[in-house]
């Protein structure tokens, strides 16, 4: 399993943690987020790429203000 930590980029030190198997052809992902303790909603688009640099998809994570809950959406890239 591999883990990547991505900062929200909203001026905080809060992170999104993505854990994935990295198997060729398919990979299960687990997403976790720090709580949003601020008064503004936040959204982060994460581009998923292969080791060769090809775009495989887009992971969108959004979180409402003052919330531990978050939502994720995944769009697969098509040729």
C-alpha positions as CSV (number, residue, x, y, z in Angstrom):
1,X,0.0,0.0,0.0
2,X,1.2,3.5,-0.8
3,X,0.0,6.7,0.9
4,X,0.0,10.3,-0.4
5,X,-0.7,13.3,1.7
6,X,-2.0,16.4,-0.1
7,X,-2.4,19.8,1.5
8,X,-5.8,21.5,1.0
9,X,-4.0,24.6,-0.2
10,X,-6.3,26.9,1.8
11,X,-3.7,28.5,4.0
12,X,-4.0,25.8,6.7
13,X,-1.8,22.8,7.4
14,X,-4.8,20.5,6.9
15,X,-4.3,17.5,4.6
16,X,-6.1,14.9,2.6
17,X,-4.6,11.4,2.9
18,X,-5.0,9.0,0.0
19,X,-4.0,5.4,0.5
20,X,-4.0,3.1,-2.6
21,X,-2.7,-0.4,-3.6
22,X,-1.0,0.7,-6.8
23,X,-2.0,-2.5,-8.6
24,X,-1.7,-2.4,-12.4
25,X,-5.2,-2.1,-14.0
26,X,-7.1,-1.2,-10.8
27,X,-6.3,0.2,-7.4
28,X,-8.6,0.5,-4.4
29,X,-8.3,4.0,-2.8
30,X,-9.1,5.1,0.8
31,X,-9.5,8.9,1.4
32,X,-9.3,10.6,4.8
33,X,-9.4,14.3,5.7
34,X,-8.5,16.5,8.6
35,X,-11.6,18.3,10.0
36,X,-12.5,21.7,8.6
37,X,-12.5,24.0,11.6
38,X,-13.1,27.1,9.6
39,X,-16.1,29.1,8.3
40,X,-15.6,28.4,4.6
41,X,-16.2,25.3,2.5
42,X,-13.2,23.9,0.6
43,X,-12.8,21.8,-2.5
44,X,-9.7,20.1,-3.9
45,X,-9.3,18.5,-7.4
46,X,-6.6,15.9,-7.5
47,X,-5.4,14.7,-10.9
48,X,-4.5,11.0,-10.8
49,X,-1.7,10.1,-13.2
50,X,0.2,6.9,-14.2
51,X,3.9,6.5,-13.6
52,X,4.3,7.5,-17.3
53,X,2.4,10.8,-16.7
54,X,-0.9,9.9,-18.5
55,X,-4.0,11.3,-16.7
56,X,-6.1,8.4,-15.4
57,X,-8.8,10.4,-13.7
58,X,-9.8,13.2,-11.3
59,X,-10.6,12.8,-7.6
60,X,-12.6,15.7,-6.2
61,X,-12.8,16.1,-2.4
62,X,-15.1,18.7,-0.8
63,X,-15.8,19.6,2.8
64,X,-18.3,22.0,4.4
65,X,-17.3,24.5,7.1
66,X,-17.0,23.3,10.7
67,X,-17.3,19.7,9.6
68,X,-15.5,16.4,9.9
69,X,-17.6,15.0,7.1
70,X,-16.4,15.2,3.5
71,X,-17.5,14.0,0.1
72,X,-15.5,12.6,-2.8
73,X,-16.2,12.1,-6.5
74,X,-14.2,10.3,-9.1
75,X,-14.1,10.9,-12.8
76,X,-12.3,8.4,-15.0
77,X,-10.3,9.7,-17.9
78,X,-11.3,8.4,-21.3
79,X,-9.2,8.5,-24.5
